[in-house]
Amino acid sequence: DCFVAGMDHKLYHKWWNGSAWSGWENLGGTVLDNPGAVSWGPNRIDVFYPGTNFHMMHKWWDGSAWKGEEDLGGILSSGVGVSSWQKGRVDCFVEDLNSAMSHLWYS
């Protein structure tokens, strides 16, 4: 799965189905810098990006449909780096307004 910010500031998604790449799927939202995505378990993908007002935004795939455009707050000055080191754990890294790295996690 690949995620990009489109020229129209919408989130786009493309995936490999085992034999061919899909077309670009418009997931909407307002994306103001590079998104970061991670899978922390089967049938789960979480995508984070700077959205409206440069807040961290969150969308997720639950195995059957895309959910959310959850506003996680903060003020970001960069795209989002994201990783997972165990099932159910997500770590996000961003640059804040003071040029410092900020870390947000869910477990």
LUMDODO-170046 format. One record per residue (C-alpha): x, y, z; residue number from 1. Coordinates in pm, whole numbers, plus 50000, padded with zeros to 5 digits. Each point is the difference from the previous one (the first is absolute). Layout:
<pts>
PT      u      v      w   nr
PT      X      Y      Z  NUM
...
</pts>
This chain:
<pts>
PT      u      v      w   nr
PT  50000  50000  50000    1
PT  50123  50348  49907    2
PT  49867  50335  50122    3
PT  50069  50348  49862    4
PT  49879  50357  50034    5
PT  49846  50102  49667    6
PT  50042  50336  49832    7
PT  49645  50073  50122    8
PT  50113  49931  50364    9
PT  49792  49681  50020   10
PT  50127  49662  50125   11
PT  50048  49741  49724   12
PT  50052  49625  50037   13
PT  50128  49734  49756   14
PT  50044  49630  50080   15
PT  50138  49677  49856   16
PT  49743  49717  49985   17
PT  50250  49720  49935   18
PT  50005  50033  49623   19
PT  49944  50367  49910   20
PT  50001  50353  50142   21
PT  49666  50172  50057   22
PT  49918  50348  49874   23
PT  50031  50290  50242   24
PT  49718  50010  50257   25
PT  49908  50344  50136   26
PT  49958  49972  50379   27
PT  49918  50371  50036   28
PT  50105  50206  50298   29
PT  50233  50298  49994   30
PT  50366  49895  49982   31
PT  50260  50277  50042   32
PT  50320  49789  49998   33
PT  50113  49639  49952   34
PT  49788  49728  50161   35
PT  50146  49709  50193   36
PT  49838  49655  50010   37
PT  50051  49680  50196   38
PT  49833  49665  50054   39
PT  50013  49871  50357   40
PT  49798  49685  49941   41
PT  49795  49800  49748   42
PT  49745  50206  49804   43
PT  50109  50325  50167   44
PT  50167  50305  49844   45
PT  50034  50334  50179   46
PT  50083  50320  49809   47
PT  50111  50324  50167   48
PT  50052  50340  49837   49
PT  50003  50375  50067   50
PT  49650  50118  49924   51
PT  49792  50313  50044   52
PT  50179  50249  50229   53
PT  50301  49762  49984   54
PT  49843  49773  50263   55
PT  50095  49632  49989   56
PT  49720  49813  49827   57
PT  49931  49625  50003   58
PT  49814  49767  49762   59
PT  49997  49621  50025   60
PT  49902  49688  49809   61
PT  49817  49751  50224   62
PT  50005  49706  49758   63
PT  49681  50098  49819   64
PT  49983  50381  49968   65
PT  50192  50324  50050   66
PT  49902  50175  50323   67
PT  50050  50338  50156   68
PT  50168  50320  49942   69
PT  50081  50022  50367   70
PT  50162  50325  50119   71
PT  50280  49912  50244   72
PT  50094  50365  50055   73
PT  50345  50152  50030   74
PT  50161  50238  49753   75
PT  50228  49822  49751   76
PT  50268  50156  49782   77
PT  50085  49680  49809   78
PT  49856  49683  49854   79
PT  49952  49704  50234   80
PT  50235  49706  50048   81
PT  49828  49697  50148   82
PT  50105  49652  50110   83
PT  49876  49699  50192   84
PT  50214  49764  50205   85
PT  49728  49767  50127   86
PT  49636  49913  49937   87
PT  49777  50286  50113   88
PT  50289  50251  50040   89
PT  50038  50309  49779   90
PT  50270  50268  50039   91
PT  49980  50333  49812   92
PT  50287  50247  49964   93
PT  49970  50361  49877   94
PT  50181  50331  50011   95
PT  49823  50257  50216   96
PT  50003  50379  49972   97
PT  50322  50019  50206   98
PT  50182  49771  49752   99
PT  50002  49727  50264  100
PT  49893  49642  49941  101
PT  49672  49911  50166  102
PT  49883  49643  50065  103
PT  49641  49880  50030  104
PT  49915  49637  50059  105
PT  49704  49770  50037  106
PT  50012  49663  50166  107
</pts>
